[in-house]
Amino acid sequence: MKSKHISFLIISWMALLVGCESSPSKKIKKDITPTKLPKGMVWIPEGQFLMGSEGPQARPDEGPLHTVKVNGFWIDQTEVTNAQFASFVKATGYITTAEKSVDWEEMKKQLPPGTPKPHDSLLQAASLTFKSTNGPVDLNNYAAWWEWKPKANWHQPRGKGSSTEGKEDHPVVHVSWDDANAYAQWVGKRLPTEAEWEWAARGGLKDKKYPWGDEDIAEGNAKANSWEGSFPYDNINKDLFFYSAPVKSFEANGYGLYDMAGNVWEWCSDWYHYDYYKTLENKTTINPQGPGESYDPFNPYISQRIIRGGSFLCNDTYCSGYRVASKMKSSPDTGSQHTGFRCVKNN
């Protein structure tokens, strides 16, 4: 049976061709730190913070700033690794979205009416892989540095002939939201809300831009796996990694969490809605679960989920995704070479 697998970036590219733009409890409970430590997880205490961002780097959907309270919860200390995901696949026989061919009848529901059917080569099992360019390009043209590559998936991250051998401790990639959610259920966990994710990423710091504070990512020692240089054609690799890095390669934040900035984007449970934060302004929201539906004025036909944390491709000239308040989005049946996840669980 074919998947409804669809790529946000492929859709955006097709839209350009046709002239278009591209559950936890609701109550705050008394916070008692549990004594039993789940393997590989860290306890995040309950708290209140100012969520969102403002200023020159903030995008319109990152504001306005609003007050949020969250209950305490457990969160994976690292992104889910290739080894962990391999155990899931071995035990269940699970087949990821990227390993299934595309169902055009499902895909066209998320495209402007009248969009022509793409060539069959774009409907085979594939995923998005990064390709550096020979020089500067229009940073609004995602197709300049992304390639829809056949046979690219979680165990062949760069396409046919590539492998995760020797990279068992790297974060798993090419996983869709659907894949991440299936894994989370298998291990008895769930995906974090974006409020939980941001609270955990802040690591106990108040009103800071990054998990480590306010020091610019380019200053001092390498703090995260990101693109250093001129994106997407010149990476000086100060952090020593061109693609993903093994988890725990960089210093943990104040809560002992690794890679809350950079390495790979991480799926959250929330739907994406461009104006959602406006509905939370001037009040305190307890354990927000996100909007009831997705809406993106630039891609109105696509339902999307939140991704957080940035990746090895993030750079200040392009997305600054490693800021704790930075948010992006993607369709839940889309995977790519720089998207992974981590899980949470309630006390």
One Martini backbone bead per residue (centre of mass of N, CA, C, O) as a GRO file, in nm:
protein
  347
    1MET     BB    1   0.096   0.035   0.022
    2LYS     BB    2   0.071   0.360  -0.015
    3SER     BB    3   0.183   0.659   0.066
    4LYS     BB    4   0.130   1.012   0.155
    5HIS     BB    5   0.391   1.113   0.088
    6ILE     BB    6   0.542   1.446   0.147
    7SER     BB    7   0.703   1.745   0.033
    8PHE     BB    8   0.743   2.064   0.119
    9LEU     BB    9   0.966   2.137  -0.090
   10ILE     BB   10   0.837   2.018  -0.341
   11ILE     BB   11   0.580   2.183  -0.323
   12SER     BB   12   0.710   2.460  -0.340
   13TRP     BB   13   0.830   2.412  -0.619
   14MET     BB   14   0.558   2.359  -0.762
   15ALA     BB   15   0.424   2.628  -0.687
   16LEU     BB   16   0.616   2.803  -0.853
   17LEU     BB   17   0.527   2.685  -1.134
   18VAL     BB   18   0.211   2.800  -1.067
   19GLY     BB   19   0.235   3.083  -0.895
   20CYS     BB   20   0.295   3.009  -0.592
   21GLU     BB   21   0.319   2.997  -0.250
   22SER     BB   22   0.452   2.846  -0.085
   23SER     BB   23  -0.111   1.466   2.716
   24PRO     BB   24  -0.107   1.683   2.924
   25SER     BB   25  -0.200   1.842   3.182
   26LYS     BB   26  -0.375   2.151   3.264
   27LYS     BB   27  -0.238   2.129   3.542
   28ILE     BB   28  -0.063   2.238   3.809
   29LYS     BB   29   0.153   2.051   3.984
   30LYS     BB   30   0.316   1.932   4.224
   31ASP     BB   31   0.668   1.939   4.238
   32ILE     BB   32   0.816   1.612   4.223
   33THR     BB   33   1.100   1.459   4.219
   34PRO     BB   34   1.182   1.181   4.102
   35THR     BB   35   1.364   0.878   4.193
   36LYS     BB   36   1.316   0.744   3.920
   37LEU     BB   37   1.539   0.683   3.648
   38PRO     BB   38   1.516   0.702   3.333
   39LYS     BB   39   1.676   0.596   3.076
   40GLY     BB   40   1.814   0.878   2.920
   41MET     BB   41   1.682   1.083   3.125
   42VAL     BB   42   1.538   1.405   3.222
   43TRP     BB   43   1.440   1.622   3.469
   44ILE     BB   44   1.183   1.870   3.441
   45PRO     BB   45   1.079   2.130   3.593
   46GLU     BB   46   0.862   2.326   3.679
   47GLY     BB   47   0.731   2.631   3.504
   48GLN     BB   48   0.794   2.979   3.411
   49PHE     BB   49   0.764   3.162   3.094
   50LEU     BB   50   0.882   3.344   2.814
   51MET     BB   51   0.743   3.297   2.509
   52GLY     BB   52   0.941   3.354   2.247
   53SER     BB   53   1.005   3.635   2.011
   54GLU     BB   54   1.219   3.928   1.964
   55GLY     BB   55   1.349   4.099   1.696
   56PRO     BB   56   1.563   4.069   1.425
   57GLN     BB   57   1.547   3.735   1.423
   58ALA     BB   58   1.254   3.731   1.434
   59ARG     BB   59   0.967   3.591   1.345
   60PRO     BB   60   0.634   3.649   1.324
   61ASP     BB   61   0.558   3.351   1.459
   62GLU     BB   62   0.729   3.426   1.746
   63GLY     BB   63   0.481   3.610   1.804
   64PRO     BB   64   0.412   3.702   2.088
   65LEU     BB   65   0.488   3.732   2.390
   66HIS     BB   66   0.430   3.469   2.644
   67THR     BB   67   0.285   3.307   2.912
   68VAL     BB   68   0.416   2.998   3.059
   69LYS     BB   69   0.312   2.679   3.193
   70VAL     BB   70   0.475   2.381   3.329
   71ASN     BB   71   0.514   2.074   3.390
   72GLY     BB   72   0.675   1.821   3.483
   73PHE     BB   73   0.934   1.624   3.299
   74TRP     BB   74   1.050   1.394   3.078
   75ILE     BB   75   1.366   1.380   2.885
   76ASP     BB   76   1.568   1.328   2.649
   77GLN     BB   77   1.908   1.383   2.643
   78THR     BB   78   1.875   1.293   2.345
   79GLU     BB   79   1.862   1.209   2.050
   80VAL     BB   80   1.755   0.982   1.856
   81THR     BB   81   1.913   0.707   1.745
   82ASN     BB   82   2.005   0.473   1.525
   83ALA     BB   83   2.009   0.241   1.731
   84GLN     BB   84   1.727   0.285   1.850
   85PHE     BB   85   1.568   0.267   1.583
   86ALA     BB   86   1.664  -0.016   1.502
   87SER     BB   87   1.521  -0.162   1.736
   88PHE     BB   88   1.237  -0.090   1.645
   89VAL     BB   89   1.245  -0.220   1.363
   90LYS     BB   90   1.321  -0.508   1.454
   91ALA     BB   91   1.066  -0.549   1.647
   92THR     BB   92   0.827  -0.440   1.419
   93GLY     BB   93   0.881  -0.375   1.099
   94TYR     BB   94   0.906  -0.090   1.036
   95ILE     BB   95   0.801   0.155   0.789
   96THR     BB   96   0.894   0.429   0.652
   97THR     BB   97   0.802   0.687   0.463
   98ALA     BB   98   1.069   0.693   0.276
   99GLU     BB   99   1.006   0.371   0.192
  100LYS     BB  100   0.766   0.497   0.032
  101SER     BB  101   0.557   0.566  -0.194
  102VAL     BB  102   0.375   0.800  -0.369
  103ASP     BB  103   0.049   0.939  -0.340
  104TRP     BB  104  -0.103   1.139  -0.561
  105GLU     BB  105  -0.395   1.162  -0.446
  106GLU     BB  106  -0.286   1.282  -0.176
  107MET     BB  107  -0.091   1.507  -0.267
  108LYS     BB  108  -0.301   1.695  -0.431
  109LYS     BB  109  -0.456   1.797  -0.169
  110GLN     BB  110  -0.177   1.991  -0.107
  111LEU     BB  111  -0.251   2.146  -0.373
  112PRO     BB  112  -0.318   2.333  -0.612
  113PRO     BB  113  -0.542   2.351  -0.831
  114GLY     BB  114  -0.407   2.193  -1.126
  115THR     BB  115  -0.171   2.044  -1.057
  116PRO     BB  116   0.060   1.872  -1.198
  117LYS     BB  117   0.187   1.578  -1.248
  118PRO     BB  118   0.458   1.434  -1.171
  119HIS     BB  119   0.706   1.258  -1.219
  120ASP     BB  120   0.767   0.935  -1.127
  121SER     BB  121   1.047   0.999  -0.990
  122LEU     BB  122   0.889   1.171  -0.754
  123LEU     BB  123   0.715   0.895  -0.645
  124GLN     BB  124   0.932   0.759  -0.519
  125ALA     BB  125   1.126   0.640  -0.295
  126ALA     BB  126   1.217   0.917  -0.078
  127SER     BB  127   1.435   1.202   0.004
  128LEU     BB  128   1.591   1.470   0.164
  129THR     BB  129   1.894   1.616   0.045
  130PHE     BB  130   2.191   1.767   0.072
  131LYS     BB  131   2.335   2.039  -0.140
  132SER     BB  132   2.588   2.201  -0.229
  133THR     BB  133   2.707   2.490  -0.364
  134ASN     BB  134   2.914   2.702  -0.577
  135GLY     BB  135   2.739   2.944  -0.456
  136PRO     BB  136   2.543   3.186  -0.446
  137VAL     BB  137   2.192   3.206  -0.347
  138ASP     BB  138   1.864   3.196  -0.323
  139LEU     BB  139   1.720   3.161  -0.001
  140ASN     BB  140   1.416   3.107  -0.122
  141ASN     BB  141   1.549   2.854  -0.283
  142TYR     BB  142   1.542   2.537  -0.176
  143ALA     BB  143   1.620   2.375  -0.443
  144ALA     BB  144   1.930   2.454  -0.442
  145TRP     BB  145   1.990   2.244  -0.163
  146TRP     BB  146   1.780   2.025  -0.257
  147GLU     BB  147   1.726   1.663  -0.283
  148TRP     BB  148   1.534   1.416  -0.443
  149LYS     BB  149   1.626   1.101  -0.314
  150PRO     BB  150   1.656   0.795  -0.390
  151LYS     BB  151   1.678   0.577  -0.109
  152ALA     BB  152   1.640   0.778   0.107
  153ASN     BB  153   1.702   0.712   0.459
  154TRP     BB  154   1.774   0.619   0.776
  155HIS     BB  155   1.997   0.389   0.654
  156GLN     BB  156   2.029   0.606   0.387
  157PRO     BB  157   2.105   0.932   0.418
  158ARG     BB  158   2.249   0.960   0.099
  159GLY     BB  159   2.155   0.706  -0.021
  160LYS     BB  160   2.251   0.486  -0.225
  161GLY     BB  161   2.530   0.329  -0.044
  162SER     BB  162   2.470   0.427   0.218
  163SER     BB  163   2.534   0.456   0.584
  164THR     BB  164   2.525   0.391   0.955
  165GLU     BB  165   2.789   0.282   0.982
  166GLY     BB  166   2.945   0.420   1.266
  167LYS     BB  167   2.646   0.592   1.339
  168GLU     BB  168   2.481   0.500   1.598
  169ASP     BB  169   2.525   0.797   1.763
  170HIS     BB  170   2.344   0.927   1.572
  171PRO     BB  171   2.091   1.085   1.458
  172VAL     BB  172   1.803   1.023   1.338
  173VAL     BB  173   1.684   1.038   0.999
  174HIS     BB  174   1.422   1.058   0.781
  175VAL     BB  175   1.184   1.137   0.978
  176SER     BB  176   0.873   1.153   1.042
  177TRP     BB  177   0.623   1.223   1.246
  178ASP     BB  178   0.499   0.944   1.226
  179ASP     BB  179   0.756   0.792   1.305
  180ALA     BB  180   0.810   0.929   1.578
  181ASN     BB  181   0.538   0.853   1.707
  182ALA     BB  182   0.572   0.546   1.686
  183TYR     BB  183   0.820   0.526   1.864
  184ALA     BB  184   0.709   0.660   2.120
  185GLN     BB  185   0.490   0.446   2.170
  186TRP     BB  186   0.679   0.199   2.193
  187VAL     BB  187   0.839   0.340   2.456
  188GLY     BB  188   0.620   0.505   2.632
  189LYS     BB  189   0.588   0.782   2.487
  190ARG     BB  190   0.634   1.122   2.359
  191LEU     BB  191   0.592   1.415   2.218
  192PRO     BB  192   0.666   1.730   2.249
  193THR     BB  193   0.588   2.019   2.323
  194GLU     BB  194   0.693   2.332   2.249
  195ALA     BB  195   0.694   2.429   2.542
  196GLU     BB  196   0.865   2.204   2.657
  197TRP     BB  197   1.104   2.236   2.470
  198GLU     BB  198   1.178   2.531   2.543
  199TRP     BB  199   1.213   2.495   2.847
  200ALA     BB  200   1.442   2.284   2.820
  201ALA     BB  201   1.640   2.453   2.640
  202ARG     BB  202   1.696   2.681   2.858
  203GLY     BB  203   1.822   2.544   3.126
  204GLY     BB  204   1.726   2.780   3.351
  205LEU     BB  205   1.728   3.021   3.185
  206LYS     BB  206   1.666   3.376   3.150
  207ASP     BB  207   1.611   3.537   2.865
  208LYS     BB  208   1.764   3.365   2.648
  209LYS     BB  209   1.874   3.281   2.325
  210TYR     BB  210   2.036   3.032   2.429
  211PRO     BB  211   2.129   2.749   2.601
  212TRP     BB  212   2.411   2.921   2.692
  213GLY     BB  213   2.287   3.213   2.619
  214ASP     BB  214   2.422   3.519   2.446
  215GLU     BB  215   2.642   3.411   2.293
  216ASP     BB  216   2.757   3.394   2.006
  217ILE     BB  217   2.801   3.122   1.802
  218ALA     BB  218   3.085   3.242   1.676
  219GLU     BB  219   3.189   3.253   1.958
  220GLY     BB  220   3.433   3.084   2.054
  221ASN     BB  221   3.341   2.792   2.110
  222ALA     BB  222   3.187   2.529   2.006
  223LYS     BB  223   2.821   2.477   2.068
  224ALA     BB  224   2.732   2.364   1.780
  225ASN     BB  225   2.577   2.212   1.504
  226SER     BB  226   2.664   2.412   1.227
  227TRP     BB  227   2.682   2.666   0.993
  228GLU     BB  228   3.015   2.774   0.895
  229GLY     BB  229   2.965   3.050   0.696
  230SER     BB  230   2.852   3.023   0.363
  231PHE     BB  231   2.538   2.986   0.270
  232PRO     BB  232   2.556   2.668   0.081
  233TYR     BB  233   2.907   2.668   0.006
  234ASP     BB  234   3.066   2.750   0.295
  235ASN     BB  235   3.232   2.533   0.531
  236ILE     BB  236   3.466   2.556   0.798
  237ASN     BB  237   3.431   2.352   1.041
  238LYS     BB  238   3.473   2.427   1.350
  239ASP     BB  239   3.290   2.174   1.465
  240LEU     BB  240   3.379   1.914   1.260
  241PHE     BB  241   3.087   1.918   1.104
  242PHE     BB  242   2.887   1.874   0.821
  243TYR     BB  243   2.695   1.696   0.941
  244SER     BB  244   2.628   1.503   1.163
  245ALA     BB  245   2.653   1.435   1.512
  246PRO     BB  246   2.725   1.302   1.779
  247VAL     BB  247   2.599   1.262   2.055
  248LYS     BB  248   2.757   1.466   2.291
  249SER     BB  249   2.964   1.677   2.138
  250PHE     BB  250   2.835   1.892   2.323
  251GLU     BB  251   2.746   2.093   2.551
  252ALA     BB  252   2.537   2.106   2.795
  253ASN     BB  253   2.288   2.219   2.953
  254GLY     BB  254   2.149   2.294   3.263
  255TYR     BB  255   1.982   2.001   3.234
  256GLY     BB  256   2.160   1.792   3.053
  257LEU     BB  257   2.120   1.871   2.747
  258TYR     BB  258   2.151   1.774   2.410
  259ASP     BB  259   2.104   1.941   2.117
  260MET     BB  260   1.909   2.210   2.148
  261ALA     BB  261   2.127   2.293   1.933
  262GLY     BB  262   2.133   2.164   1.657
  263ASN     BB  263   2.202   1.910   1.413
  264VAL     BB  264   1.869   1.852   1.458
  265TRP     BB  265   1.564   1.863   1.403
  266GLU     BB  266   1.255   1.863   1.613
  267TRP     BB  267   0.979   1.710   1.690
  268CYS     BB  268   0.651   1.807   1.760
  269SER     BB  269   0.309   1.787   1.845
  270ASP     BB  270   0.233   2.046   1.713
  271TRP     BB  271   0.066   2.248   1.539
  272TYR     BB  272   0.076   2.482   1.281
  273HIS     BB  273   0.027   2.845   1.344
  274TYR     BB  274   0.085   3.161   1.257
  275ASP     BB  275  -0.131   3.293   1.500
  276TYR     BB  276  -0.117   3.151   1.782
  277TYR     BB  277   0.029   3.355   1.981
  278LYS     BB  278  -0.201   3.569   1.975
  279THR     BB  279  -0.398   3.389   2.162
  280LEU     BB  280  -0.176   3.421   2.425
  281GLU     BB  281  -0.197   3.705   2.488
  282ASN     BB  282  -0.218   3.844   2.804
  283LYS     BB  283  -0.154   3.549   2.932
  284THR     BB  284  -0.175   3.243   3.113
  285THR     BB  285  -0.051   2.928   3.004
  286ILE     BB  286  -0.131   2.588   3.057
  287ASN     BB  287  -0.009   2.354   2.883
  288PRO     BB  288   0.024   2.389   2.583
  289GLN     BB  289  -0.097   2.217   2.268
  290GLY     BB  290  -0.189   2.395   2.059
  291PRO     BB  291  -0.351   2.399   1.788
  292GLY     BB  292  -0.629   2.249   1.621
  293GLU     BB  293  -0.484   2.367   1.360
  294SER     BB  294  -0.352   2.428   1.047
  295TYR     BB  295  -0.163   2.739   0.938
  296ASP     BB  296  -0.034   2.874   0.619
  297PRO     BB  297  -0.027   3.144   0.410
  298PHE     BB  298   0.211   3.017   0.213
  299ASN     BB  299   0.066   2.706   0.271
  300PRO     BB  300  -0.266   2.633   0.272
  301TYR     BB  301  -0.261   2.306   0.185
  302ILE     BB  302  -0.074   2.252   0.440
  303SER     BB  303  -0.012   2.042   0.695
  304GLN     BB  304   0.164   2.124   1.009
  305ARG     BB  305   0.450   2.082   1.210
  306ILE     BB  306   0.661   2.125   1.464
  307ILE     BB  307   1.000   2.247   1.472
  308ARG     BB  308   1.314   2.220   1.664
  309GLY     BB  309   1.669   2.358   1.708
  310GLY     BB  310   1.788   2.297   1.453
  311SER     BB  311   2.093   2.255   1.246
  312PHE     BB  312   2.372   2.191   1.043
  313LEU     BB  313   2.236   2.432   0.845
  314CYS     BB  314   2.248   2.662   1.035
  315ASN     BB  315   2.226   3.027   0.987
  316ASP     BB  316   2.210   3.370   1.015
  317THR     BB  317   2.147   3.412   0.698
  318TYR     BB  318   1.879   3.217   0.728
  319CYS     BB  319   1.757   3.102   1.052
  320SER     BB  320   1.857   3.069   1.351
  321GLY     BB  321   1.757   2.780   1.482
  322TYR     BB  322   1.930   2.780   1.771
  323ARG     BB  323   1.722   2.923   1.899
  324VAL     BB  324   1.493   2.866   2.151
  325ALA     BB  325   1.246   3.023   1.979
  326SER     BB  326   1.271   2.876   1.731
  327LYS     BB  327   1.051   2.813   1.444
  328MET     BB  328   0.921   2.546   1.254
  329LYS     BB  329   0.800   2.355   0.960
  330SER     BB  330   0.614   2.045   0.869
  331SER     BB  331   0.505   1.784   0.726
  332PRO     BB  332   0.424   1.475   0.877
  333ASP     BB  333   0.517   1.323   0.580
  334THR     BB  334   0.817   1.440   0.635
  335GLY     BB  335   1.157   1.404   0.544
  336SER     BB  336   1.513   1.447   0.638
  337GLN     BB  337   1.861   1.499   0.689
  338HIS     BB  338   1.773   1.727   0.944
  339THR     BB  339   1.554   1.523   1.088
  340GLY     BB  340   1.428   1.455   1.416
  341PHE     BB  341   1.423   1.337   1.771
  342ARG     BB  342   1.249   1.345   2.090
  343CYS     BB  343   1.138   1.242   2.412
  344VAL     BB  344   0.861   1.210   2.643
  345LYS     BB  345   0.738   1.208   2.994
  346ASN     BB  346   0.559   1.154   3.250
  347ASN     BB  347   0.550   1.096   3.594
   0.00000   0.00000   0.00000
